[in-house]
Amino acid sequence: MSEINISNSIVQEINLQIFNKGDNNLFIKRDDLIHSFVSGNKWRKLKYNVEEIQLNQCAGCITFGGAYSNHLLAVASAAQQFNIKSIAYVRGEELNENSNLLLRKCSQLGMELRFISRSSYFEKKQSSTFLYENELKYLVIPEGGANGNGIKGCEEILKETTNDFDVICLSQGTCTTSLGILFSSPITSEIWVFPALKGFDSFNEMKSLSERCGRSEDFQLHQHRIRILDQFHFGGYAQKDETLMEFIFNFQIQSGIQLDAVYTGKAMYGLLHHLNELQNKRILFIHTGGVNEFNN
C-alpha cells in the first residue's frame, strides 16, 4: 500500500493573530497534501477497501456518488493506480460522462460510469459487501467510503501526530472520518464536528454508522466528547456566499493554505467563531482535502 505517499501529511502550526486570542495554539493536519485526487480523508477511507479488494481477489469495486463527488474521483484514481476496475453508479439519469470536468476525469481514469435515476440510486446503494457481475467479484464501497474499512483508515490520522490535543476539529459529511478521529483520540480530547449538510442529524448518523460497522461499544464510550456545531453549512451542501468565499481567500493569503467551500472552509470559519470559548488550548484542525480544480 505504498504507492500513495502519506508522509506529506504534516502537522503545521498556524501563527495568525486572529487565531491566537486566548493564548491558544492552532495546528492543521495537512491530509490535503497526500495526493492530487486521492487526498485527505478520501485516501484514508479507501486504503483498507483497496486492501480488501486485493485480499479477496476481486476484479474491482462498485461505488456510488453524485455528479460532483470527490469520492468518485478518488476511487477512480486509486483504482487506476492499483490496476483494479472501478464501476460507479451516478445519481442522475440525465447526466453523462461529459456533464462536468469531474465526471470526465473519472471516465478518463478508467471508471465505468452508470447513470441512474435518483429513486433507483437510493435503492441500488443498499447493496451487500460483495456483488458479482459476469461471474466476477466486486467489493461494494458505500457512498463516501462510509464503512468499517473507512473508519479504520481514518483512525490512523492521529497516529501521525502527537495526539495530545485538547480540541480536534473537522468538517463532517458521512461521519466516517469523525468516528475514526473519535475512536483514536485521547479520552481527554473534545471532538468538534461541523456538518456540511443542512438539517443533518449528526449524532444519530454517527451512532447508526457505528452500529453498522460493529463499533457500538466504542461509540457509547466516547460519545460524550462530541460537540456538534451545525450552524455553519451556509445554506446547505455545496452552498456558499460572499462571506465564506472572502474568508477562504483571506485565510489562504495569510496562511498559504487553501480550503474548499464545501467542507473545510466552513469548518474553519465555524472554529474561528467559537475560539473565544477556548483558553490556553492545543487545537488540531483536520484538513480533509477536497481542494482540486474540479470543485473550485
C-alpha positions, 0 to 999 in steps of 0.5 A: 500500500505504498504507492500513495505517499502519506508522509506529506501529511504534516502537522503545521502550526498556524501563527495568525493573530486572529487565531491566537486570542486566548493564548491558544495554539492552532495546528492543521493536519495537512491530509490535503497534501497526500495526493492530487485526487486521492487526498485527505480523508478520501485516501484514508477511507479507501486504503483498507477497501483497496486492501480488501479488494486485493485480499479477496481477489476481486476484479474491482469495486462498485461505488456510488456518488453524485455528479460532483463527488470527490469520492468518485474521483478518488476511487477512480484514481486509486483504482487506476493506480492499483490496476483494479476496475472501478464501476460507479453508479451516478445519481442522475439519469440525465447526466453523462460522462461529459456533464462536468470536468469531474465526471470526465476525469473519472471516465478518463481514469478508467471508471465505468460510469452508470447513470441512474435515476435518483429513486433507483440510486437510493435503492441500488446503494443498499447493496451487500459487501460483495456483488458479482457481475459476469461471474466476477467479484466486486467489493461494494464501497458505500457512498463516501467510503462510509464503512468499517474499512473507512473508519479504520483508515481514518483512525490512523490520522492521529497516529501521525501526530502527537495526539495530545490535543485538547480540541480536534476539529473537522468538517463532517459529511458521512461521519466516517472520518469523525468516528475514526478521529473519535475512536483514536483520540485521547479520552481527554480530547473534545471532538468538534464536528461541523456538518456540511449538510443542512438539517443533518442529524449528526449524532444519530448518523454517527451512532447508526454508522457505528452500529453498522460497522460493529463499533457500538461499544466504542461509540457509547464510550466516547460519545460524550466528547462530541460537540456538534456545531451545525450552524455553519453549512451556509445554506446547505451542501455545496452552498456558499456566499460572499462571506465564506468565499472572502474568508477562504481567500483571506485565510489562504493569503495569510496562511498559504493554505487553501480550503474548499467551500464545501467542507473545510472552509466552513469548518474553519470559519465555524472554529474561528467563531467559537475560539473565544470559548477556548483558553490556553488550548492545543487545537488540531484542525483536520484538513480533509482535502477536497481542494482540486480544480474540479470543485473550485 
